[in-house]
Amino acid sequence: MATIKPFKGLRPPIQYVEEVESRPYDVLSSDEARSEALNNEKSLYHIIKPEIDFEPNTSEYDSRVYEKATENFKKFQENGWLVQDKEEHYYIYAQTMNGKTQYGLVVCASVDDYLNGVIKKHELTRRDKEEDRMKHVRATNANIEPVFFAYPDNSIVNQLIMRYAVTEPVYDFIAPIDGFRHQFWIISDANDIATITQEFAKMPELYIADGHHRSAAAALVGAEKAKNDKLHNGAEEYNYFMAVCFQASQLTILDYNRVVKDLNGLSSEHFLQLLTENFIIEKKGTEIYKPNYLHNFSLYIDDEWYSLTAKEGTYDKNDSISGLDVDISSRLILDKILGITDLRSDKRIDFVGGLRGLYELKRRVDSGEMRMALALYPVKMQQIMQIADEGKIMPPKATWFEPKLRSGLVIHKLG
């Protein structure tokens, strides 16, 4: 069963929140962060991407960068840009995108739950990325940015959240870049805190939606600290890490699409002919065509859009991985026809999150940068949960959650 706890959040005073808050560290480049933080000494990028404080082209893995993160984190607290709450709270974080609002609970999740599988994963992690985030956690002795969890729908927790949602939030702003609304409430009532803790204790598992590397790093550093602490008793803050937990039914997963630089030496006609072996192909013309059901794909090539529907027998309906559209497209198009076998490393392929729209796919092909584009029907949260429950791993580049969590609204200190 899931163990969570409230914590004394480190937060920006209201007058500073819009200067402090930022996009997550891993959704933008160092140059983009440098540009967004321009003339803003309060930007969280100085902590989560501190390479921006050095000359351009400084590696984000330079040892000086982690030292700068420590220095800047201390500076933010000394200057009162981040102030720690005096009592332990849970927090509510709401995001509104395109008229739809999802409400998350900011909690401290258990390191032990991560290590023993109560917190379930659906992606592989890379050790180099884990080590980078571990160095950052060690340097700051804090979870600066939250991870993104899903939990099974719970009516009691939902009713409690809705009771707060009709009150005045502590933070309420429209973020630059994404243009989405972000709101934040504090849960300080002891009874409400106890109710949340008790309801989560009934949940057999939590699911990582986004932030697998941050989760791994936070848990591994916590376990490392426990091992090295001769007075360890299990109650220390390092036994927990910060997560925003959303009801699974509220989450929006967008399509995660592919653009490819060449056809592996094939002509367009030969490529389309090879596709007919495993797909029913319909020519859709010059108007953008978006896949609208499972196992249906959209292909853009030579100024034309096509509908591709996977034929019966090309996937196993009873296998949670084989039935994924990301697996079907990888096996039968990218690998079998185009010779792209490793989505993580092959330079011939790139990926476009659905928030950018299919116009972005068209633009990149029309520009000559890419030869063709493939749009996929989005994965469902239930598919992710089933795969995690089975202990399986999603194919690479399968999910694109939106909106992204803003960083800097609250921080969890490990000391």
Summary of the structure (lengths in Angstrom):
residues: 415
radius of gyration: 22.6
end to end distance: 25.8
largest distance: 69.6
contacts: 1329
relative contact order: 0.17
helix: 35%
strand: 25%
